[in-house]
Each structure stands twice: as structure tokens, then as C-alpha cells.
Amino acid sequence: MSVDTRYESDRFRHVLGHFPTGVAAVTAIGTTGAPTGMAVGSFTSVSLTPPLVAFLPDKASTTFPHIRSAGSFCINVLSAGQEDVCRSFAAKGGDKFGSIGWTPAASGAPILAGALAWIDCEIDVVHEAGDHYIVVGRVLGLDVGDVAPQSPLLFFRGGYARVGVSSVVDLG
């Protein structure tokens, strides 16, 4: 029996779209010395000991090869006010860094101005997984941004969403 993969892909996307994800920008300094970056909604912590994180770029990405060649990257957790940054980093081509300030992390990868938090990493391993890669990064350094407490930028049901800072319970 053959399965209509287009129907299954649409349904898969629709159903999983009901799970909110944080939005991050993955940045690096490419082999040309220029900054490069991409938006992802597939970032996660992996391990505390050793500290590892992961993100899942599409195999068709034209940006990921530059990040992979760099050997290091910085995860920038975007704030609710950074939809424009997300849209820029999600677009193909163009100068993604033209209108946003950044400072280099220890690896050289850009830490974006206004990010809620950043995690500087070196690539530990890259696994193939269907039409994506699973990129595991060994954490070199991390910190919270120097912006006033803000909500994170979320992606939910095909659009951007926000959670109010007042609705967040501090468990720390």
C-alpha cells in the first residue's frame, strides 16, 4: 500500500506545529571571515556533563555548510521583540548582520545584541537524520543577555507567539 507522503508531511507539520518552540539564531564566522547565521526552532539542551546542546538544520540549508566549516557556532536565544531578526535570519541571502549589532564570543561567533541568552559552542558531532542534520555542540561559554527581563520569541501553529514574563514562575 502506498502512502501519500505529501499528505503525511502536511499533517505531520500541522500536528507538531501545536508544540511551541523557542526561536534562536545560530551564528558563526565563515571561512571568508564574514559573519553568517540562520534561524532555528529546533534547539535543545542535550547533556549537563559534559555540557552539550543541539540544533537541527535542514540538509538543503545554504547557510549550514558555512557554520559547519567554521567548526564553532553561537546559539542566540531571541527575545519576543526580535521577530525582525528572526525573519532576516530565516531568509535566504542578504546581509543578515547589516542592521543588528553583535560582539564576538570566545570562538569568534557573533553574540547578537538584544538576545535573551547565548551559548558559544564548538561542533562535537553531526548526525544525519532524514532530511535534517543533528548538530551537537560542546559548550565553550554561555550567559544571559544584558537586556531587561523579556519574553522569549516562540513559534506556534505557523506563527510567532509570546509568553508574558509575569506568567513565568522562577524555579531557581
N, C-alpha and C positions, 0 to 999 in steps of 0.2 A: 504494500500500500504506500503510495507516495504522499508526502506531506507538503502542503503549500507553505514553503519557508517564508514567503513574504508575509502571509497572514500570521504565522508564528512570530516573526520578528516584530511586526506591529503590535501584536498582543503582548509579547514579552516587554517591549518598551513601555506600553501603556500601563501594565500592571506594576512593573518596577518603578515607574515614574511616581507611584504613590508612596515611595520611600524617600524622604527628604535627604539630600546630600549637601555637605558643605562644598563651597567653591574655593578653589585655590589656583594660584598661578605658579607654574613651575618655571623657574628661570635658570639660566646658565650663561656663561661666556663661551661663545662658539669658537671654533678653531681660527676664525678670522680676527678674533679679539672683540667682536661686536656682541652686545647682549642679545639673547634670544629667549623666547618664552612661549608658553601655551597655557590655556585654561583647562582645568580638570575638575571633575566632580567625583573622581574615583581615587581619593587619597585616604589612607588609613594607617594607623599605628600597627606594627607587626610584633615587636618584641621589646621588653624593657631591658633584658640582659642577653645579648648586647642591645643597645638601643637601635631599632630598625623601624623604618617606615616604608610605605609602598605607594605607588600610583600606577595607573593602567592606561597608557597611551594607545591609541588606535594604530595598527600597523601601517595604515595609509597616511599617517601624520607626516607632514613635510618638516615639522619642527623637531620631532623627537630625534632624528638622526644627529642633529647638531648638539642636542643635550647629551646624547649617548657618547658622541665623540669627545665632549668636554670632560666626561668622567665624573663630574660633580654637578650638583644642582641645588637650588634652594626652593623649598615649598613656602609660598606666601599665602597665609590664610586671609582671604579677602573679607572686608567688612561690608555691612549692608549698604554703605554709601559708595561702594566701588563697582557698581554694575557696569559703568562705562569702561573700567579697567578690564573686567571680565569679558565684555563684548570685544574689546580691542584684542585681547589675548586669544580669544576664540576664533578671530578672523584669520583667514589665510593672507599672508603677505602684509605689506605695510609696515610702518615704523611703530611698533608697539610701545616703545620707550620714549617717544618724542614728547609726550605731554605728562609724563609721570617721573617724579624724582626717585632716585634709588641710591643706595650705598652698597659697596661690596661686602659680602660675608667673607669669612676667612678663606673660603675656597675661591673667592672672586665672583661667585654668582650674585646677581642682584637681589638685594632686600628692598622690596618696594615700599615707598612712602605710603603711610596710611594702613599698612597691613596689620591685622589684629595680632598675628604671631608669625614667626618664621622659623624654619628648620633647615639648616645647612647640612648637606649630605654628600657623600661620595657613593657612586654606584657600586653596590656589593654584588648583585647578580641580576640578570634579566632572563625571565622565563617567557616562552611562547604560550599563549592561551587563546585559542580560537583566533578571532580577528584582532586581538589586542596583545600587548606585552604586559607582563607584571614586572615592574622595575622596583627592586628592593634597594633601599638606600641606607647606608650606615651613617648614623647621625654624628656630625662633627661639632655642631653647636646649635643652640636654639634660644629663643627668647620671645617674650610678648612684645608687641609694638608699643611705641611711646604715645599712642593716641588715648584719649579719654575712653572709658569703657563704652563699647559699642556692640551692636548686634552683629553676628556673622551673616555673610551673604549665603543664602541657601538656594538650591534648585529643587523645585517640587512641581510635579504634574506639568512639565513642559515650560515652566516659567520661573521667575525669581520669587523668593519668599523671604520673610524676615521673622525673627523671633525677638520679642521685646526683652531688653536687658532686665527689666523689672520682673519678668516671668522666670528668669533663670535662678535656680537655687544653687548657692555656693556650697559645695560639699567639702571644700578644703579648709 
